[in-house]
Every structure is written in C-alpha cells, then in structure tokens.
Amino acid sequence: EWFTFYETPQLNLLTVFFGVFFLVPGIISALKNVFSPRHYSNSSK
C-alpha cells in the first residue's frame, strides 16, 4: 500500500489536500519563472 500515510482516511485527505495546496503554487511560480522572458515587465502587450 503506497498511499496509506495514516490509518484514517480523513488524515489521508488532509495530507493530500495540504500537499496539493502547497505544491501547486510552487509549481506555477516555477513554470512562470521558466517560461517568462527576462524582459517581461518591459514588454507589456
């Protein structure tokens, strides 16, 4: 069993929720940093 971090399903849902809640903004900011050009603030279309 890979996804049984805790014995109760409620704690598993909380773990997944907080994991997504903290990982998604980090991934989005990382993708913005990768795909945005360095002179992005200067060229506003």
PyMOL Python script that loads the backbone (N, CA, C, O; Angstrom):
from pymol import cmd

cmd.read_pdbstr("""\
ATOM      1  N   GLU A   1       0.847  -1.191   0.000  1.00  0.00           N
ATOM      2  CA  GLU A   1       0.000   0.000   0.000  1.00  0.00           C
ATOM      3  C   GLU A   1       0.881   1.239   0.000  1.00  0.00           C
ATOM      4  O   GLU A   1       1.653   1.460   0.933  1.00  0.00           O
ATOM      5  N   TRP A   2       0.764   2.049  -1.052  1.00  0.00           N
ATOM      6  CA  TRP A   2       1.652   3.208  -1.194  1.00  0.00           C
ATOM      7  C   TRP A   2       1.085   4.435  -0.499  1.00  0.00           C
ATOM      8  O   TRP A   2       1.838   5.219   0.080  1.00  0.00           O
ATOM      9  N   PHE A   3      -0.239   4.616  -0.549  1.00  0.00           N
ATOM     10  CA  PHE A   3      -0.808   5.887  -0.125  1.00  0.00           C
ATOM     11  C   PHE A   3      -1.500   5.801   1.227  1.00  0.00           C
ATOM     12  O   PHE A   3      -2.423   6.570   1.495  1.00  0.00           O
ATOM     13  N   THR A   4      -1.071   4.881   2.082  1.00  0.00           N
ATOM     14  CA  THR A   4      -1.638   4.830   3.426  1.00  0.00           C
ATOM     15  C   THR A   4      -0.661   5.473   4.398  1.00  0.00           C
ATOM     16  O   THR A   4       0.071   4.785   5.108  1.00  0.00           O
ATOM     17  N   PHE A   5      -0.659   6.816   4.420  1.00  0.00           N
ATOM     18  CA  PHE A   5       0.236   7.526   5.334  1.00  0.00           C
ATOM     19  C   PHE A   5      -0.297   7.420   6.761  1.00  0.00           C
ATOM     20  O   PHE A   5       0.472   7.247   7.706  1.00  0.00           O
ATOM     21  N   TYR A   6      -1.620   7.523   6.910  1.00  0.00           N
ATOM     22  CA  TYR A   6      -2.240   7.404   8.227  1.00  0.00           C
ATOM     23  C   TYR A   6      -3.311   6.318   8.159  1.00  0.00           C
ATOM     24  O   TYR A   6      -3.692   5.863   7.080  1.00  0.00           O
ATOM     25  N   GLU A   7      -3.785   5.917   9.337  1.00  0.00           N
ATOM     26  CA  GLU A   7      -4.766   4.841   9.360  1.00  0.00           C
ATOM     27  C   GLU A   7      -6.156   5.339   9.003  1.00  0.00           C
ATOM     28  O   GLU A   7      -6.977   4.575   8.494  1.00  0.00           O
ATOM     29  N   THR A   8      -6.431   6.621   9.267  1.00  0.00           N
ATOM     30  CA  THR A   8      -7.769   7.136   8.995  1.00  0.00           C
ATOM     31  C   THR A   8      -7.799   7.849   7.654  1.00  0.00           C
ATOM     32  O   THR A   8      -6.863   8.580   7.331  1.00  0.00           O
ATOM     33  N   PRO A   9      -8.844   7.658   6.869  1.00  0.00           N
ATOM     34  CA  PRO A   9      -8.939   8.307   5.547  1.00  0.00           C
ATOM     35  C   PRO A   9      -8.990   9.824   5.639  1.00  0.00           C
ATOM     36  O   PRO A   9      -8.556  10.513   4.717  1.00  0.00           O
ATOM     37  N   GLN A  10      -9.522  10.361   6.756  1.00  0.00           N
ATOM     38  CA  GLN A  10      -9.602  11.813   6.891  1.00  0.00           C
ATOM     39  C   GLN A  10      -8.213  12.431   6.898  1.00  0.00           C
ATOM     40  O   GLN A  10      -7.984  13.455   6.254  1.00  0.00           O
ATOM     41  N   LEU A  11      -7.279  11.811   7.627  1.00  0.00           N
ATOM     42  CA  LEU A  11      -5.921  12.349   7.662  1.00  0.00           C
ATOM     43  C   LEU A  11      -5.238  12.187   6.314  1.00  0.00           C
ATOM     44  O   LEU A  11      -4.420  13.021   5.926  1.00  0.00           O
ATOM     45  N   ASN A  12      -5.570  11.116   5.596  1.00  0.00           N
ATOM     46  CA  ASN A  12      -5.026  10.969   4.246  1.00  0.00           C
ATOM     47  C   ASN A  12      -5.522  12.087   3.340  1.00  0.00           C
ATOM     48  O   ASN A  12      -4.748  12.642   2.561  1.00  0.00           O
ATOM     49  N   LEU A  13      -6.811  12.424   3.435  1.00  0.00           N
ATOM     50  CA  LEU A  13      -7.354  13.504   2.618  1.00  0.00           C
ATOM     51  C   LEU A  13      -6.717  14.831   2.990  1.00  0.00           C
ATOM     52  O   LEU A  13      -6.419  15.642   2.112  1.00  0.00           O
ATOM     53  N   LEU A  14      -6.502  15.066   4.290  1.00  0.00           N
ATOM     54  CA  LEU A  14      -5.846  16.305   4.706  1.00  0.00           C
ATOM     55  C   LEU A  14      -4.423  16.369   4.183  1.00  0.00           C
ATOM     56  O   LEU A  14      -3.960  17.427   3.757  1.00  0.00           O
ATOM     57  N   THR A  15      -3.727  15.238   4.215  1.00  0.00           N
ATOM     58  CA  THR A  15      -2.344  15.217   3.726  1.00  0.00           C
ATOM     59  C   THR A  15      -2.292  15.522   2.236  1.00  0.00           C
ATOM     60  O   THR A  15      -1.459  16.310   1.788  1.00  0.00           O
ATOM     61  N   VAL A  16      -3.183  14.898   1.466  1.00  0.00           N
ATOM     62  CA  VAL A  16      -3.216  15.155   0.024  1.00  0.00           C
ATOM     63  C   VAL A  16      -3.613  16.602  -0.241  1.00  0.00           C
ATOM     64  O   VAL A  16      -3.044  17.255  -1.116  1.00  0.00           O
ATOM     65  N   PHE A  17      -4.598  17.109   0.522  1.00  0.00           N
ATOM     66  CA  PHE A  17      -5.065  18.477   0.305  1.00  0.00           C
ATOM     67  C   PHE A  17      -3.960  19.483   0.567  1.00  0.00           C
ATOM     68  O   PHE A  17      -3.727  20.379  -0.245  1.00  0.00           O
ATOM     69  N   PHE A  18      -3.265  19.338   1.713  1.00  0.00           N
ATOM     70  CA  PHE A  18      -2.202  20.290   2.022  1.00  0.00           C
ATOM     71  C   PHE A  18      -1.009  20.115   1.095  1.00  0.00           C
ATOM     72  O   PHE A  18      -0.324  21.086   0.776  1.00  0.00           O
ATOM     73  N   GLY A  19      -0.756  18.886   0.661  1.00  0.00           N
ATOM     74  CA  GLY A  19       0.321  18.671  -0.301  1.00  0.00           C
ATOM     75  C   GLY A  19       0.043  19.400  -1.598  1.00  0.00           C
ATOM     76  O   GLY A  19       0.921  20.078  -2.131  1.00  0.00           O
ATOM     77  N   VAL A  20      -1.183  19.268  -2.117  1.00  0.00           N
ATOM     78  CA  VAL A  20      -1.551  19.974  -3.349  1.00  0.00           C
ATOM     79  C   VAL A  20      -1.572  21.477  -3.108  1.00  0.00           C
ATOM     80  O   VAL A  20      -1.149  22.260  -3.958  1.00  0.00           O
ATOM     81  N   PHE A  21      -2.077  21.876  -1.921  1.00  0.00           N
ATOM     82  CA  PHE A  21      -2.220  23.301  -1.613  1.00  0.00           C
ATOM     83  C   PHE A  21      -0.872  24.000  -1.583  1.00  0.00           C
ATOM     84  O   PHE A  21      -0.760  25.163  -1.973  1.00  0.00           O
ATOM     85  N   PHE A  22       0.165  23.284  -1.116  1.00  0.00           N
ATOM     86  CA  PHE A  22       1.490  23.907  -1.051  1.00  0.00           C
ATOM     87  C   PHE A  22       2.320  23.653  -2.302  1.00  0.00           C
ATOM     88  O   PHE A  22       3.188  24.460  -2.637  1.00  0.00           O
ATOM     89  N   LEU A  23       2.071  22.547  -3.000  1.00  0.00           N
ATOM     90  CA  LEU A  23       2.896  22.230  -4.170  1.00  0.00           C
ATOM     91  C   LEU A  23       2.464  22.994  -5.410  1.00  0.00           C
ATOM     92  O   LEU A  23       3.305  23.436  -6.193  1.00  0.00           O
ATOM     93  N   VAL A  24       1.143  23.155  -5.596  1.00  0.00           N
ATOM     94  CA  VAL A  24       0.654  23.779  -6.826  1.00  0.00           C
ATOM     95  C   VAL A  24       1.155  25.214  -7.002  1.00  0.00           C
ATOM     96  O   VAL A  24       1.620  25.541  -8.093  1.00  0.00           O
ATOM     97  N   PRO A  25       1.089  26.099  -5.984  1.00  0.00           N
ATOM     98  CA  PRO A  25       1.636  27.450  -6.175  1.00  0.00           C
ATOM     99  C   PRO A  25       3.132  27.441  -6.462  1.00  0.00           C
ATOM    100  O   PRO A  25       3.617  28.264  -7.238  1.00  0.00           O
ATOM    101  N   GLY A  26       3.866  26.525  -5.847  1.00  0.00           N
ATOM    102  CA  GLY A  26       5.296  26.435  -6.125  1.00  0.00           C
ATOM    103  C   GLY A  26       5.565  26.008  -7.554  1.00  0.00           C
ATOM    104  O   GLY A  26       6.463  26.539  -8.207  1.00  0.00           O
ATOM    105  N   ILE A  27       4.780  25.037  -8.050  1.00  0.00           N
ATOM    106  CA  ILE A  27       4.958  24.585  -9.432  1.00  0.00           C
ATOM    107  C   ILE A  27       4.581  25.694 -10.407  1.00  0.00           C
ATOM    108  O   ILE A  27       5.263  25.896 -11.412  1.00  0.00           O
ATOM    109  N   ILE A  28       3.492  26.419 -10.113  1.00  0.00           N
ATOM    110  CA  ILE A  28       3.059  27.501 -11.002  1.00  0.00           C
ATOM    111  C   ILE A  28       4.108  28.602 -11.045  1.00  0.00           C
ATOM    112  O   ILE A  28       4.433  29.105 -12.121  1.00  0.00           O
ATOM    113  N   SER A  29       4.640  28.982  -9.890  1.00  0.00           N
ATOM    114  CA  SER A  29       5.660  30.032  -9.879  1.00  0.00           C
ATOM    115  C   SER A  29       6.925  29.564 -10.586  1.00  0.00           C
ATOM    116  O   SER A  29       7.580  30.349 -11.271  1.00  0.00           O
ATOM    117  N   ALA A  30       7.272  28.292 -10.426  1.00  0.00           N
ATOM    118  CA  ALA A  30       8.454  27.769 -11.117  1.00  0.00           C
ATOM    119  C   ALA A  30       8.237  27.785 -12.627  1.00  0.00           C
ATOM    120  O   ALA A  30       9.142  28.150 -13.378  1.00  0.00           O
ATOM    121  N   LEU A  31       7.043  27.391 -13.078  1.00  0.00           N
ATOM    122  CA  LEU A  31       6.761  27.410 -14.514  1.00  0.00           C
ATOM    123  C   LEU A  31       6.756  28.836 -15.045  1.00  0.00           C
ATOM    124  O   LEU A  31       7.213  29.083 -16.161  1.00  0.00           O
ATOM    125  N   LYS A  32       6.239  29.784 -14.249  1.00  0.00           N
ATOM    126  CA  LYS A  32       6.261  31.182 -14.681  1.00  0.00           C
ATOM    127  C   LYS A  32       7.696  31.671 -14.817  1.00  0.00           C
ATOM    128  O   LYS A  32       8.022  32.398 -15.755  1.00  0.00           O
ATOM    129  N   ASN A  33       8.550  31.277 -13.887  1.00  0.00           N
ATOM    130  CA  ASN A  33       9.949  31.698 -13.966  1.00  0.00           C
ATOM    131  C   ASN A  33      10.649  31.066 -15.160  1.00  0.00           C
ATOM    132  O   ASN A  33      11.522  31.689 -15.764  1.00  0.00           O
ATOM    133  N   VAL A  34      10.282  29.841 -15.506  1.00  0.00           N
ATOM    134  CA  VAL A  34      10.943  29.162 -16.621  1.00  0.00           C
ATOM    135  C   VAL A  34      10.471  29.730 -17.958  1.00  0.00           C
ATOM    136  O   VAL A  34      11.281  29.993 -18.847  1.00  0.00           O
ATOM    137  N   PHE A  35       9.157  29.918 -18.095  1.00  0.00           N
ATOM    138  CA  PHE A  35       8.604  30.264 -19.406  1.00  0.00           C
ATOM    139  C   PHE A  35       8.474  31.761 -19.636  1.00  0.00           C
ATOM    140  O   PHE A  35       8.137  32.179 -20.744  1.00  0.00           O
ATOM    141  N   SER A  36       8.733  32.587 -18.613  1.00  0.00           N
ATOM    142  CA  SER A  36       8.634  34.026 -18.819  1.00  0.00           C
ATOM    143  C   SER A  36       9.986  34.575 -19.258  1.00  0.00           C
ATOM    144  O   SER A  36      11.013  34.216 -18.683  1.00  0.00           O
ATOM    145  N   PRO A  37       9.998  35.445 -20.277  1.00  0.00           N
ATOM    146  CA  PRO A  37      11.264  36.064 -20.693  1.00  0.00           C
ATOM    147  C   PRO A  37      11.781  37.014 -19.628  1.00  0.00           C
ATOM    148  O   PRO A  37      11.025  37.464 -18.766  1.00  0.00           O
ATOM    149  N   ARG A  38      13.058  37.315 -19.687  1.00  0.00           N
ATOM    150  CA  ARG A  38      13.662  38.128 -18.632  1.00  0.00           C
ATOM    151  C   ARG A  38      13.210  39.580 -18.718  1.00  0.00           C
ATOM    152  O   ARG A  38      13.172  40.265 -17.696  1.00  0.00           O
ATOM    153  N   HIS A  39      12.870  40.064 -19.898  1.00  0.00           N
ATOM    154  CA  HIS A  39      12.400  41.439 -20.049  1.00  0.00           C
ATOM    155  C   HIS A  39      10.880  41.449 -20.190  1.00  0.00           C
ATOM    156  O   HIS A  39      10.318  42.135 -21.043  1.00  0.00           O
ATOM    157  N   TYR A  40      10.235  40.666 -19.326  1.00  0.00           N
ATOM    158  CA  TYR A  40       8.781  40.531 -19.433  1.00  0.00           C
ATOM    159  C   TYR A  40       8.081  41.790 -18.939  1.00  0.00           C
ATOM    160  O   TYR A  40       7.058  42.184 -19.498  1.00  0.00           O
ATOM    161  N   SER A  41       8.618  42.428 -17.897  1.00  0.00           N
ATOM    162  CA  SER A  41       7.972  43.604 -17.333  1.00  0.00           C
ATOM    163  C   SER A  41       8.083  44.795 -18.281  1.00  0.00           C
ATOM    164  O   SER A  41       7.242  45.693 -18.242  1.00  0.00           O
ATOM    165  N   ASN A  42       9.112  44.814 -19.134  1.00  0.00           N
ATOM    166  CA  ASN A  42       9.290  45.927 -20.058  1.00  0.00           C
ATOM    167  C   ASN A  42       8.343  45.815 -21.249  1.00  0.00           C
ATOM    168  O   ASN A  42       7.765  46.815 -21.675  1.00  0.00           O
ATOM    169  N   SER A  43       8.181  44.625 -21.783  1.00  0.00           N
ATOM    170  CA  SER A  43       7.331  44.452 -22.962  1.00  0.00           C
ATOM    171  C   SER A  43       5.942  44.013 -22.517  1.00  0.00           C
ATOM    172  O   SER A  43       5.688  42.824 -22.325  1.00  0.00           O
ATOM    173  N   SER A  44       5.051  44.978 -22.355  1.00  0.00           N
ATOM    174  CA  SER A  44       3.679  44.658 -21.965  1.00  0.00           C
ATOM    175  C   SER A  44       2.769  44.886 -23.159  1.00  0.00           C
ATOM    176  O   SER A  44       2.571  46.018 -23.600  1.00  0.00           O
ATOM    177  N   LYS A  45       2.206  43.771 -23.685  1.00  0.00           N
ATOM    178  CA  LYS A  45       1.339  43.889 -24.854  1.00  0.00           C
ATOM    179  C   LYS A  45      -0.121  43.791 -24.409  1.00  0.00           C
ATOM    180  O   LYS A  45      -1.027  43.866 -25.239  1.00  0.00           O
TER     181      LYS A  45
END
""", "prot")
cmd.dss("prot")
cmd.show_as("cartoon", "prot")
cmd.util.cbc("prot")
cmd.orient("prot")
